[in-house]
Amino acid sequence: MDEHRAPEETSLSAVCRAFLLKLARTPDKTKRQRILAACVKVRLPWVEELLWEALADPNEGVREFVVRELRRRQPLRPELALRRLHLPPWYARSSVLGIIGYRRIRVAIPEIGRAVCDANVEVRRAAAGALGELGGEEALRLLVRLKQDANPYVRAAAEEAIGKTSGVRFS
């Protein structure tokens, strides 16, 4: 799990913190995924907290499971996504941005503005993708900023997203 902060240092619910500790103490990725799969069946508020935090799992397979669950979970609390968007590691932030775009969480656009300046290239690419899904004037302004990024992959993602939101094509 996320070594940068212990679950007890956050504002998470006690049940969520307990499961995060359990996951952190479980070295087997298959067992961690089974624990999360069992938790998903419970329809209580702490489960969504746990899923957002589980995006920090070091195993890509576990993270993919969590992303699938958050993409289909109804209802979804945007404030949990926004809180997770600013925490390490980078791959959790990137996943959050993907979910925000997929779920079209428009209230996240101002927060995505901070991700546009993230030090990690993958986070900036994911921000471009999310903005392309969300569209609108504010998203387009942020995409124009990303179009000037030093990294060619970020610029390409911004071009694609601008094309998606505005119909403008780059050659």
N, C-alpha and C positions, 0 to 999 in steps of 0.2 A: 504494500500500500504506500501511501505518500509519506516518505520519511521526513519531509520538511516540517510537518506539524503533527503532533499527537492528537488523536480524536478528542481527548479530554480537554484540550485547549480551545475548542471551538464552541459555538453556540448550538451544536447539534443536540437532539434529544438523547436521553440516557440509553434508550434501547438501541438507537442507531450507533452510538459510541460503543456499546457493548459488542454489537455485530462487527463493527470496524476492527475492534481489537481481536475478535475471533478470526476475522479474515487475515489480519496482519500476522497472526500466529500460525496460520495454515500455509505451509510451504507448497503444498500440492495444488496446482492451478485447477485441476479437475474438481477437487473437493471445494475450492473457493467458488467455482461456478455452480456446483450443486447447492451450496449454501444459499447463494443468491437466487437460484431458481426456486428454492423452497420459500424464500422470503417473498418473492414476487407474488406468490399465491395469496399472501395476506394483504388485505386491502385496508391498511392503516397508514396514517401520514408518515411515520418514520421510515417506511419502505422506500418512498420516493427519495427521502434524504439519503438513505443508504445507497440507492442506485446512482445518484449524482456523485457521491463520494467514491463509489467503486470505479468511476472512470479513471481514477488514479492507480488502478491495479497495474502492476508491471507486465502482466501477460496480455498480449493483443487479443487472444481468443476470449478471455474473460471480458475485456473491454467491448469487443464486438457484441457479445451477448447483452451487455448492459445497454449499449446504444440501441439495439433492436427493441429492448423492453421500453426504453424511454421514448422511442419514436412512436410506439403504439399505446402507451399508457394514457388513460383518460380518467379524470382531467389531469393536466400537468400544471404545476405551480411555477410560473416563470421566475419568481424571486429566488428559488433554489438554483435555477440555471444561472442567473445573474451572479449569485454569490460564488458559485463554482468557477465561473468564467475568469476570475481574477486570482485563482490559486494555482500553485504548482501541482504537478509537473506540466510541461508544455503539451504533452499528448492528451491530457485531460481537457485543457483549454481548447485544443483543436477539436476534440470530440463534442464538447459543449457547443461550439460554434456550428458544427454540422447538424446537431439536433435542433438548434435555434432556427437554422435555415429550413430544415425539413418540416418543422412544425410551424414555421412562419410566425415566430414570436416577435412581433413588430416592436413591442416595448423595449426590446433589447438593442435597438439601433444605437442609442447614445452610448451604451456600454461597449458595443462592437467598435465604436470609435476609438476606445482605448486599446483594443486588440490590434487595430490597424498599425499601431506603433510598437507592437510586441517585438522583442529581440529575436524570437524564433520565426524562421521562414515559414514553417508549416502552419503556425498559428495565423500569420498574415495571409497565407493562401486560403486557409479555412474561413477567415474573416471575409475575404473576397467572395467566396462561394456562398456564404450566408447572406451577404448583402445582395448578391445576385438573385437569390431566392426571395428576399424580402421586397426588393424594389422600392421605388419612391424617390422623391427629391433628395432627402437626407442621405439615403443609401447611395445614390448616384454621386453625391459630393464626396463621400468617403471613398468610393471606388475610383474617382478621378485622382485622389491622393495616392491610392495604391498603384495606379497606373504609372506613377513616377517613382515607384520603389526601386531600390538598387538591384534587387534580385530579379532575374529574368522570369523565373517561375511565378513569382508573385505578380509581376506585370502581366504575364499571360493569363493568369487566373482573373485578374481585374478586367482585362479586355473581354474575356469570355462572359464575365458577369455583367459588364456594361452592355454587351450585345444582348444578353438575356433580358435586361431590364428596360433598355431604351430602343433596341433595334439597330443601334449603331454598330457597324462592322469595321474591323481594322484589317488592313491588308499587309 
